[in-house]
Amino acid sequence: MAKKLITRVKLQVPAGQANPAPPIGPALGQHGVNIMEFCKQFNERTKDRTGTVLPVVISIFEDKTFTFILKSPPVAILLKKAAGLAKASPEPGRTTIGKVTRAQVEQIAREKMADLNTTRLDRAVRLVEGSARSMGLEVAGGV
């Protein structure tokens, strides 16, 4: 018989750097999950991508066990990395603070394809371009 699911917890955690401090500790502790076990498993599975922020969906079951699914990094983080920026524009639409190429946007769209709500590359590229514009980035060679 399958285990009964209690809840799902969604967090964004730097890869290879999970620890019991907030936000992980309080989010898992209230459900009685072994926090250190999650941290060990997460750090082991993400040690090759250390420092990159990764969304994780943790499924918690009635017997206090858990499973988790790693997602790809958020589009905003990938765009900041591609443009070499620490943060987005404080005034998007007015102030352009960086530039990304069409090839970089297509690469990000391919990487995020599994997490986006489309299966077509051209539409995924448009989604990433929209995120770039909302961050104050110019897409060189874009539409």
HUHU-V723223 format. One record per helix or strand of 3 or more residues. SS is the DSSP state (hx for helix, st for strand). FROM is the first residue (numbers start at 1). LEN is the number of residues. If there is no record, write none. Layout:
[[SS/FROM/LEN] [SS/FROM/LEN]]
This chain:
[[st/5/10] [hx/24/6] [hx/35/15] [st/53/9] [st/66/5] [hx/75/9] [st/98/4] [hx/102/11] [hx/121/14] [st/137/4]]
